[in-house]
Amino acid sequence: MNKTALTADRPLKVKVGKTTDGKTTLAFSDGQRVVISSKFLPTHSKEGDLVYLDLLNVEQYNQTKQEIAREVLKEILEPENGKDGEQE
């Protein structure tokens, strides 16, 4: 399964700025900036990278978690096709 874990309708594209003392600045296209803990950035993010920021309300978050759980269960419960024509 290659799906994004959480996806908002309109993710925000931000530029990764300087990191100091475990805090990283994210810059929005309109000039706004926000400082977050660096631990929330994707692995191997560095200054100048573009990343997407999702803002979800509780309902969207819970719905997305349920959709992911359904997809995982579907993959587990459905036999794989194409393995020598045999199904377990």
C-alpha positions, 0 to 999 in steps of 0.5 A: 500500500503506497498511500499518504497517511493524512491528506487535507483537501488543500495542503499548504506548501511551505519552504523549510528554513533554518534549524536552530536548537531543534526548532525549524522555521517554515516559510509560506508563500505569502511571507508568513513563518511558523516555527515547529519542532524539527522532529515533525519534519519528514526524515532527511528534510533540509533547509530549502526543501519544499514540504506540504503541511496538512491541517485537519479537523478532528472529523477529517483526522478520524475519517482518514484513520478509518480509511487507512485501516480499511485499506490495510485490512483489505490487503491482509484479507485479500489473497495476492493475485499472480503468485503462480496462480495459487491462492493460500 
